[in-house]
């Protein structure tokens, strides 16, 4: 059985100098593909759902499908609720069987962010092995119900990072460093690498180790991805890339097979495209063979 929380797999990634891919899915076909790709690559993996698909299918349905796949998998698989601003929904997902929760209080004041994050942490601690991710600063772009204009995006204050982690007691930390959700409009986005490195180094001086997350991973060049991982990014989120792949693969199949009414073949085309793409991400992040 490979149902796990994210903490231990991400601590190993931090120590090993690689990142675990965290893939946002909106369908069961995508979920199957992520697990198949991770199994083929012998890589740990994180399945993520943002708030909209979580509410559409229901937390219990998603967690049930996840558990069925993870229990048969030979690699560790985590189920993560991504960018949730609703404490009650976080708790519902914990009760349903999610193994990692992101409570996103990044648009609140510093103290309010700590307070709501701490509330979720305490609930998860009382519920078993459920890890919690918190965010400080705001990542620009759009991720499900969270939208931030790039000019208003506040980077994570280095001098507040350790205080936030210690007071909130999060297991995993997502600092805003200049990456953005969605597709980048420039091949050279303004990412504060020094800020990321300083935060990772500060957190490395305390115990237990709190791994660092990279949000806004779609559209960055391979060299940028490797640099972010090399600086200590242990969880690397991929969302927009899979959304585009799902729509584009479906549209291409339907345009070529318009007279065919076999949903299974459409599902197979979508699955195969995702297995290949997730496999490419796993190789790039250096997590192949790390399960």
C-alpha distance (Angstrom), angle and dihedral (degrees) to the residues before:
residue distance angle dihedral
X1 . . .
X2 3.82 . .
X3 3.81 102.4 .
X4 3.82 103.4 134.3
X5 3.77 143.3 153.8
X6 3.78 119.6 -115.2
X7 3.80 101.2 -114.7
X8 3.77 102.0 83.2
X9 3.81 96.2 39.7
X10 3.81 90.3 51.2
X11 3.80 94.1 46.9
X12 3.79 88.0 54.4
X13 3.79 89.5 48.7
X14 3.80 91.3 51.8
X15 3.78 91.8 50.0
X16 3.81 92.3 43.3
X17 3.79 96.8 48.3
X18 3.82 97.4 -120.1
X19 3.81 135.5 101.3
X20 3.79 132.5 -124.1
X21 3.78 114.2 -129.2
X22 3.81 114.1 -121.8
X23 3.80 108.2 -162.2
X24 3.79 123.6 -164.7
X25 3.80 112.0 -141.5
X26 3.79 131.7 -170.0
X27 3.81 99.2 -176.6
X28 3.79 140.9 41.4
X29 3.82 89.9 -117.7
X30 3.80 89.7 59.9
X31 3.81 91.2 47.4
X32 3.80 90.8 53.3
X33 3.80 90.8 48.2
X34 3.82 93.8 51.5
X35 3.80 91.8 53.1
X36 3.82 92.4 44.9
X37 3.80 91.7 50.7
X38 3.81 92.2 48.0
X39 3.80 90.9 48.1
X40 3.79 92.1 50.6
X41 3.81 90.7 49.5
X42 3.84 94.4 39.9
X43 3.79 88.6 -127.3
X44 3.81 132.7 144.7
X45 3.78 110.5 -116.5
X46 3.80 142.9 -170.6
X47 3.80 122.4 -144.0
X48 3.80 111.7 -154.9
X49 3.78 133.5 -166.1
X50 3.77 122.7 -171.2
X51 3.77 121.2 -145.8
X52 3.83 99.9 -88.4
X53 3.85 98.1 57.7
X54 3.80 89.7 37.8
X55 3.79 90.2 59.0
X56 3.82 93.4 38.7
X57 3.82 95.4 56.5
X58 3.79 97.6 22.7
X59 3.83 125.9 -117.2
X60 3.81 94.4 -98.8
X61 3.81 93.0 52.9
X62 3.80 92.7 49.1
X63 3.80 93.7 44.3
X64 3.81 91.2 47.5
X65 3.80 92.2 52.9
X66 3.80 90.6 45.4
X67 3.79 93.5 50.4
X68 3.81 92.4 49.4
X69 3.81 90.5 53.3
X70 3.81 96.5 40.6
X71 3.80 95.2 48.5
X72 3.81 89.9 58.1
X73 3.80 94.1 43.0
X74 3.80 124.1 100.9
X75 3.82 91.0 -151.6
X76 3.82 127.5 67.8
X77 3.80 112.3 -96.6
X78 3.80 126.3 -170.2
X79 3.82 127.6 -165.2
X80 3.81 112.3 -143.9
X81 3.81 132.1 -170.9
X82 3.79 105.4 -143.4
X83 3.82 128.9 -147.3
X84 3.78 97.8 -14.2
X85 3.80 116.1 170.1
X86 3.82 94.6 -179.8
X87 3.81 114.4 89.5
X88 3.80 92.3 -163.9
X89 3.83 92.0 54.1
X90 3.81 89.2 49.1
X91 3.79 88.8 56.0
X92 3.81 92.5 46.5
X93 3.79 90.0 53.8
X94 3.81 91.6 48.9
X95 3.80 89.6 51.8
X96 3.82 90.7 47.9
X97 3.81 93.7 54.2
X98 3.80 109.4 -90.9
X99 3.79 110.1 151.7
X100 3.80 99.5 -155.9
X101 3.81 130.6 33.7
X102 3.79 130.6 -165.0
X103 3.77 112.3 -157.6
X104 3.79 105.2 -167.7
X105 3.80 110.0 -153.3
X106 3.79 92.5 150.1
X107 3.80 93.8 120.2
X108 3.81 92.0 54.2
X109 3.78 126.5 82.3
X110 3.80 116.7 -80.8
X111 3.80 94.1 -101.3
X112 3.81 93.8 42.4
X113 3.80 90.0 50.4
X114 3.80 90.1 52.8
X115 3.80 91.9 47.5
X116 3.82 97.1 52.6
X117 3.79 92.0 40.6
X118 3.79 91.5 50.7
X119 3.82 90.5 50.3
X120 3.80 90.7 56.0
X121 3.81 91.9 44.0
X122 3.79 91.8 53.8
X123 3.81 91.6 48.6
X124 3.80 91.4 49.8
X125 3.82 92.0 47.7
X126 3.78 90.1 54.0
X127 3.81 91.5 48.4
X128 3.80 99.3 56.1
X129 3.79 132.6 -106.2
X130 3.82 99.4 1.3
X131 3.79 117.6 134.4
X132 3.80 126.3 -152.3
X133 3.79 132.2 -141.6
X134 3.80 121.2 -158.9
X135 3.80 131.1 -172.5
X136 3.79 132.0 -144.2
X137 3.77 119.5 -167.9
X138 3.80 120.6 14.5
X139 3.80 127.2 -85.1
X140 3.80 109.8 -140.0
X141 3.79 124.8 -126.3
X142 3.80 128.2 44.3
X143 3.79 128.4 -55.2
X144 3.79 112.6 172.9
X145 3.81 107.7 -65.4
X146 3.83 94.6 -6.6
X147 3.82 115.0 88.3
X148 3.80 125.0 174.9
X149 3.80 126.6 177.0
X150 3.80 109.9 -129.3
X151 3.82 94.3 -125.9
X152 3.80 89.8 55.3
X153 3.79 95.8 46.6
X154 3.79 109.8 118.7
X155 3.76 117.4 -151.6
X156 3.78 119.7 -132.0
X157 3.83 110.1 -89.1
X158 3.80 106.2 -122.8
X159 3.80 92.6 -147.1
X160 3.82 90.9 54.8
X161 3.80 98.5 46.8
X162 3.80 98.2 86.1
X163 3.79 92.2 41.6
X164 3.80 90.6 52.8
X165 3.81 92.7 48.8
X166 3.80 93.8 47.0
X167 3.81 97.5 44.7
X168 3.79 95.6 42.1
X169 3.84 93.7 39.7
X170 3.81 92.0 -143.4
X171 3.79 119.6 172.6
X172 3.82 95.0 -147.1
X173 3.81 129.0 30.1
X174 3.82 129.6 -149.1
X175 3.83 111.9 -166.3
X176 3.81 119.7 -171.2
X177 3.81 106.0 -120.7
X178 3.81 102.8 163.3
X179 3.79 101.6 -76.6
X180 3.81 116.5 129.5
X181 3.78 138.7 -146.7
X182 3.79 115.4 -117.0
X183 3.82 128.3 23.0
X184 3.81 119.2 -26.8
X185 3.81 116.7 -121.4
X186 3.81 92.2 -153.3
X187 3.80 133.0 48.2
X188 3.80 88.8 -137.5
X189 3.84 108.4 50.4
X190 3.80 117.9 -174.7
X191 3.79 103.2 -106.0
X192 3.79 120.2 170.9
X193 3.80 99.9 -134.1
X194 3.79 93.1 169.1
X195 3.79 90.8 55.5
X196 3.81 90.7 52.0
X197 3.80 92.3 48.7
X198 3.79 93.0 48.7
X199 3.80 92.6 49.7
X200 3.79 92.7 48.6
X201 3.80 90.8 49.6
X202 3.79 92.9 49.3
X203 3.79 92.4 49.8
X204 3.81 90.7 46.9
X205 3.80 89.2 63.1
X206 3.79 93.2 64.4
X207 3.80 134.0 62.7
X208 2.90 138.0 -95.8
X209 3.80 94.3 40.1
X210 3.82 113.6 -114.4
X211 3.83 111.4 -156.1
X212 3.80 121.1 -140.1
X213 3.82 126.9 -124.7
X214 3.81 129.7 -143.9
X215 3.80 113.2 -148.1
X216 3.81 124.3 -170.0
X217 3.80 95.9 40.2
X218 3.81 100.7 155.2
X219 3.78 117.2 102.3
X220 3.79 99.2 16.0
X221 3.79 116.5 130.6
X222 3.79 119.4 -108.5
X223 3.81 92.3 -108.7
X224 3.80 91.2 53.6
X225 3.81 91.6 48.5
X226 3.81 91.5 50.8
X227 3.80 90.9 48.3
X228 3.81 92.3 51.8
X229 3.79 90.8 48.7
X230 3.78 91.1 45.5
X231 3.80 90.3 54.5
X232 3.79 90.6 55.9
X233 3.80 108.6 -82.4
X234 3.82 101.6 152.2
X235 3.82 101.0 172.8
X236 3.78 116.9 45.7
X237 3.80 117.8 -167.5
X238 3.81 120.8 -144.5
X239 3.80 116.3 -177.0
X240 3.82 116.4 130.2
X241 3.79 92.9 48.2
X242 3.81 91.7 60.4
X243 3.80 93.2 43.9
X244 3.80 90.0 55.5
X245 3.79 92.1 43.5
X246 3.80 91.9 52.7
X247 3.80 93.7 50.9
X248 3.81 96.4 39.5
X249 3.81 94.9 47.2
X250 3.80 91.6 47.6
X251 3.81 92.3 47.8
X252 3.80 93.0 48.0
X253 3.81 92.6 48.7
X254 3.80 92.8 48.0
X255 3.79 92.8 47.8
X256 3.80 90.9 52.5
X257 3.81 97.2 38.2
X258 3.81 101.3 34.3
X259 3.80 93.1 141.7
X260 3.78 94.2 51.1
X261 3.79 118.9 93.1
X262 3.80 99.2 -172.2
X263 3.81 109.7 123.6
X264 3.80 90.9 -173.6
X265 3.79 91.4 65.0
X266 3.79 91.0 49.6
X267 3.81 90.2 50.3
X268 3.80 90.1 48.9
X269 3.80 91.8 51.9
X270 3.80 91.3 50.2
X271 3.81 92.5 45.3
X272 3.81 94.2 49.0
X273 3.80 92.4 49.0
X274 3.80 90.9 51.1
X275 3.80 94.6 46.2
X276 3.80 88.7 55.0
X277 3.82 95.2 45.1
X278 3.80 95.5 45.2
X279 3.80 88.5 48.2
X280 3.80 89.6 55.2
X281 3.80 90.4 52.0
X282 3.79 92.0 48.7
X283 3.80 90.6 53.1
X284 3.80 91.9 47.6
X285 3.81 92.7 49.4
X286 3.81 91.7 50.0
X287 3.82 95.5 -124.3
X288 3.81 97.8 120.2
X289 3.79 110.1 119.7
X290 3.81 93.0 13.0
X291 3.82 97.6 108.0
